């Protein structure tokens, strides 16, 4: 119903053979470039504000460019950047186009190491200068650094203070720029460490350069850079000398998967894109573990290294519910199970009246949960049929059996999203009217005044689309009751690890809880939560507590859902409306290996998350009551 801005996506490729090998075997030296395009296009769901790629050419001669980058803005950015790259080759003769040695010697982007990024802004900042990869240039090849990532740091202020204290001057106050300078500084120190070793061995000139590029250890760079990072991240990098790396946060918040054979090494944010791009079984694809780095040397040697001690794993559950592609074998099963686990609550909402209920879903990401819901309903109905047949006795007649066996779960495609709308009208009233027609309905899909309508979505965050469009348009079908089902629990808290979610004041669950406190003369709960939050502002973030939980504590999930219905149901709605949410227990059972549920529970895995929700709540109260 309401598009959440996704996390970013990353892709990294390292060719392990010379370009001539791929030209001979696959008919093109652009094998790596083509695979990068596939990996990025298959992850376009993770970023539609911009895209970028970087390439490093190994063994370039002095005076020749060896590091290339292309970036673009907009939903068509992937196509644009690869078209721009291909424009470098449009005037080549067929012989030149298939001459790997010529490409290696003269053509841009004809390299062995590639990195790609898809961007959704997590900082609220936009523009080409914020599109990854970022570059840090230097005359020493090994000191050049290209950086991209799927991440958001909660303690940028602390990192900024630390690096400026040692004399650095980042050009912008944004986490990627600051991390680029921080890592670039540590890369300089690592190069200098190896330089001193080379000089001590009596090497000079290019001998020192070659020694540095053969002995540099990016694990040292990552260990010294990442000590104070607080957030969720998968960060990828390339050096000008051809070293590649990817590192995952120690809580395992953001995802990364990798694969290697004797021809290629690949890393991406999602497992099925590697399966599809390289046609390999999922069993051969490895997950980058929390706090672990994948390191690829200039020579193509691949290893993993534990950079940071792993913490209690809190892999993001929203990846499973919404963000990642449902084609992953495990995610598909989990989403189906999320839908199936809602069946008891749905049956209660319709008073077990299966025969007079139509089931549907909001396109498109809730479709898999919808199938799971149908499966659970089928199981329930089959049990009902067994009980009914048993109640008939030992000799039921054919007519009685036919009545029972003909019962079916009624599913229809009731809502159809008209994506072409919402693109050009900016004026308030006209825009609101347009928003009300974002969804079309299938007329005649249920019996007016008789049937209930159950419609499932993956999440309800702000509730804006429900109020402006969904409930009103569904009410035109004249259902007896509309039941809106969320396959995820109530979203109560902002995310600070890479998803651009609503502000505190925009969460419909938070607004509902505050309204209940006001109605029940419990404003002292709000005041106490504010006072306790304010009192801990000066404390180290490790000592802070999430007192926003106190706002929700007096109420059951059902009470908050009922208040949401009051806030979101448009005036004049004829049907009774109910909202049914997945309980936290259902989420944990469906996604047992992804326990990062802070959006729902408020249990932030890092101290920085607690610090930021504390700040958001204080800001909300002070703005609301004009402190």
Secondary structure as UniProt FT lines:
FT   STRAND          9..15
FT   HELIX           19..26
FT   TURN            29..30
FT   HELIX           31..41
FT   TURN            42..43
FT   HELIX           44..46
FT   STRAND          50..56
FT   TURN            58..59
FT   TURN            62..63
FT   STRAND          67..73
FT   TURN            75..76
FT   HELIX           77..86
FT   HELIX           87..89
FT   TURN            90..91
FT   HELIX           94..97
FT   HELIX           100..106
FT   TURN            108..109
FT   STRAND          113..119
FT   HELIX           128..130
FT   STRAND          134..136
FT   HELIX           141..143
FT   STRAND          145..153
FT   HELIX           156..165
FT   TURN            166..167
FT   HELIX           175..200
FT   TURN            201..202
FT   HELIX           205..215
FT   HELIX           218..226
FT   TURN            227..228
FT   STRAND          231..239
FT   TURN            240..241
FT   STRAND          244..248
FT   TURN            250..251
FT   STRAND          257..260
FT   STRAND          264..268
FT   HELIX           271..278
FT   HELIX           282..284
FT   STRAND          286..287
FT   TURN            290..291
FT   STRAND          292..296
FT   TURN            298..299
FT   STRAND          302..306
FT   HELIX           317..318
FT   HELIX           319..323
FT   TURN            326..327
FT   HELIX           329..340
FT   TURN            341..342
FT   HELIX           343..349
FT   TURN            350..352
FT   HELIX           354..356
FT   STRAND          357..361
FT   TURN            363..366
FT   HELIX           367..391
FT   HELIX           398..405
FT   STRAND          410..411
FT   STRAND          415..417
FT   TURN            419..420
FT   HELIX           428..435
FT   TURN            436..437
FT   STRAND          439..441
FT   TURN            443..444
FT   TURN            448..450
FT   STRAND          452..457
FT   HELIX           464..465
FT   HELIX           466..470
FT   HELIX           471..475
FT   TURN            476..477
FT   STRAND          481..486
FT   HELIX           504..506
FT   HELIX           508..519
FT   TURN            520..521
FT   HELIX           523..535
FT   TURN            536..538
FT   HELIX           541..543
FT   TURN            547..548
FT   HELIX           549..553
FT   HELIX           557..568
FT   TURN            571..572
FT   STRAND          576..581
FT   HELIX           584..590
FT   TURN            592..593
FT   HELIX           598..601
FT   HELIX           607..624
FT   TURN            625..626
//
